[in-house]
Amino acid sequence: MEEATTTLLDRIEEKGDTYPLWIERFLLLCIPVLTFYIGPVISEFSGGMLGLILGWVIFPIFLLACCESIGRLIQAL
């Protein structure tokens, strides 16, 4: 007979539904594409050094945060 898997706090782990990992992978692949096409637009709109930082640093981090949030939302449902 197989023993139940427990955690460090002695909780029993149960197997849940499978997570559609392909959705999160697709979203992660969209980040460089969106950065490549929309990053220069943001840079030109803001102009100067601030535009470069917004378009090529802040915007990709924002996209990554959105992708992670969407993935967690899908996992919660």
Buried (B, 14 or more C-beta within 10 A) or exposed (E): EEEEEEEEEEEEEEEEEEEEEEEBEEBBEEBEEBBEEBBBEBBEEBEEEEBBBBBBEEBBEEBBEBBEEEBEEBEEE
